[in-house]
Amino acid sequence: MPETPKPSESNHLRPVFRAFLVLVVVSAIETLSCASLHLMEWRAPGSVVEIFLANHFANRVTTAKKEKILRKTFDRDLGWVVPPNYEKTSKASNGREWTYSTNKSGARSGPGNEGTLLVATYGDSFTAGVEAQNDETWQTCLAAELGGAVVNFGIAAYGTLQAVMRMECQLADGYVAPMTILGIYESNLERVVNSFRPLLLPESAAVLGFKPSQRYRNGSIEFFPSFWTDPDLSLRELEQLAAEAAQKDFFAEQMGNSAFPFSYQVARMVKMCLIESPDTKKQQLWDSVEGRAIMNDLVDRFVAQVRTNGSEPVLLFIPSAATLFREIAPGYAGFAAEIRQRHPKMTVVDVAEQEFSRPEFNVGPFRGHPSPYNNRVIASALAHDLRAFFADR
């Protein structure tokens, strides 16, 4: 019987060598992918959640900034507020100086507060009148048209959720006007689904911009309070809170993660850049199931609270400069039409439907906040629809 040949030592080692080679190749791919994630974040801050937050807190957040925020604007519930009796002079994007000040109630100062209280207004910077003088806001112009006080409780960078929550605080304190206007700027929905402002705008001056948010998940709306409620937290603890906030944040979901396998994260980011970029997601948000559910909930909440307190609700939609420049329908157009059907007795004013000079709408041609001209356009559009209400009183 012939002798069976014995396997050579090289045959025994071949599978081990193959496994080692695969391990080396995988390690090289993952190392290169990890480096790619860092490069992506370096080229475009706000691309990779964990790396972005680490860099953000290392380079932009200081104890001095934290203490300044706590002294001036920190609010456990709303994220931030402008305090009463505040005044600041800044340069507008067109180079002109403008002054923002508040009265003892925390409302914007100016002649619009004079006379019998007619209207209280809530919203973001396009309601607050950022880059306009106290006597140039659309509330001041509307007050002159209506012959009474139109009070401005707008706060820069607010989303619709924060604006409604601030209104609820004022109503609870007994500050009720015959009419209440909620300003909805085209970018407001983005802010509602955002829990930490730098995740939405990496260059934001609100370096500790924790805020309340809402998401629509598994068929229901979830509310997330602002993550920063304890003023005594250290910067390290605040960084950990930002990571927790990112778990609930719409825009963090559009970013990559510094997590194994890194190659999967790189592939995912490439796909997002080519097919479903964050900008595309923003444009689609108003018509998404999540966007519609959240905004319908907020508008219903606004209407219910206002009418329960004996006031008349009004919605004011304001388009972005980018929409005006591109001469397209605002992202909120479909939602505004839906609201008019769902609330047929409520006044809904869409500034985009008015006749005006598009390049003059903002302080610079298609950039910045409302110009004095724009504020007059807004006031005129509102006055046209509101005069009848006050004439009947």
Order of alpha helices (4+ residues) and beta strands (2+ residues): alpha-alpha-alpha-beta-beta-beta-beta-beta-alpha-alpha-beta-alpha-beta-alpha-alpha-beta-beta-alpha-alpha-alpha-alpha-alpha-beta-alpha-alpha-beta-beta-beta-alpha
